[in-house]
């Protein structure tokens, strides 16, 4: 398994700045769970369970966020 390194330009990227805070966390969480080829199953329920297990984020919000990315 490969370690993922977050570039400091992530925080000032125009594309990232347009996302809501939880959407940025979703993006980072998806990066952590993606395999070495960058592939991840984009099931909103699965992503909610993995990335936001203790947070009150609606599955519908994750679904709409995935469409923005």
N, C-alpha and C positions, 0 to 999 in steps of 0.2 A: 504494500500500500504506500502511496506517495503522499508526502506532506504537502499541504497547500499553503502558499505564501501569499499574503494579501499585499499588493503593491500600494504604496502611500497615495498614488494618484487615484485610487478607488474613491477616496473621500471627496475629491473635487471634480470627478468626472461629471460632465453635464447630464449624461444619461442617468447616472445614479442619483444626482441631486433632484431629479424630477420625481423620484420614487418617494413614497411615504416611508416613515421610519421602519415600520414592520415589514415593508416590502424589501428594504435594504437587508434586514435581518434574514428574511426568507431567501434572498439571493445568496447571502453568505452561507446560510445553512445548507442550501442546495449544493453549493460548492464543496462543503465538507462531506456530504453524503454521496456525491457523484463518484462513479468508479474512475479508474485511471484513464479511461478514454473520455471522461467528461459526461458520461451518460447517467441519467437518473430517471427513475420512474416518477412521473409527475402526477401521481394520484394526490389530490388535495387532502384527503383524509389521512393518507400516509405521511404527507409532509407536515400536517398539523401535529400528528402524534410524535414525529421525530424532532421537529424544530421548535414547536410551541406547546409542549406538553402541559405546562402549568399556566398558560396565558389564555385570556378570553378573546381569542381571535376566531372569527367565524370561518367556516369552511368556504362559504360563498365569497368571502374577502380574499381567501387564498386563490380560489378559482379565477376571480377577476384580475388578481395580481399576476397570475401566470400568463394571462393574455397580454399584459403590458410588457412583459419581459421578452 
